[in-house]
């Protein structure tokens, strides 16, 4: 039977921390999918229906994920200013899938000016029980390295430690901000995430394969991608990305008598490059972009030299594209027409 350790040693965030983290997100500098769909020639229409999709494969950790958004946007006010004109409030659907899980979510976005967006996403998530996932553990101090995950997936189906099917929900609060000076872009994309899953009895944390974090069930974790990029005006963009992830465990995420400290904070940094083939306002298929990144693990419980070599980065390559499903200018062709 579990008993909570003294609250003074708990690392659960108080409600005001959640608010501070969101404010920190707004005050740091990012580019999300919304800014990538900013029109080049004038403000957006009053009503806009857009989509975007990204498909990527990753190693260290291994992953194959397709992530999509379909959003209706209502312009808040007219403006010709570059800093203000791409403003809207939006609602939409957010399906995503990998061989290990499927997700479908409801998305709300608020963008009061071109460079700033805040969002909320609620998703229903189902793990299929394959490809080593889902796996959960009784404590935030439990081991969860790739070797252990692989060994558990090979256990007999009757073994209670084997990976298993499970469903639940996930709430993600985000904020993006971008600052550009000449060809240099500084951007950040920060998220607060709260998973809520029907875990195996006795388990309080789960391995989230998307964020590579031992996530506190019914608790929060924070992740942020910060980039400094060089964008000279052509199809090529290159720069450096720093990613950090921090979980906020409560007393219930530790076993009785355990020291309540976070062993699972993560930092990685490295180059990224993207090539956009074309960008045409109002196109139904727009901004096809190839991208690649290699981030070395500066801090990780298993990937910074403990279980795998610190010389081995997280490598991801993929393609993204977006488009408008309604005309954005008078005379713009309907989707599917030329």
Buried (B, 14 or more C-beta within 10 A) or exposed (E): EEEEBEEEEBBBBEEEBBEEBBEBBBEBBBBBBBBBBBBEEEBBBEEBBBBBBBBBEBEBBEBBBEBBBBBBBEBBEEBEEEEBBBBBBBEBBBBBBBEBBBBBBEBBBBBBBBBBBBBBBBBEBBBBBEBBBBBBBBBBBBBBBBEBBEEBBEEEEEEEBBBBEBEBBBBBBBBBBBBBEEEEBBBBBBBBBBBEBEBBEEBBBBBBBBBBBBBBBBBBBBBBBBBEBEBEEEBEBEBBBBBBBBBBBBBBBBBEEBEBEBEBBBBBBBBBBBBBEEBEBBBBBBBBBBBBBBBBBBEBBBBBEEBBEEEBBBBBBBEBBBBBBBBBEEEBEEBEEE
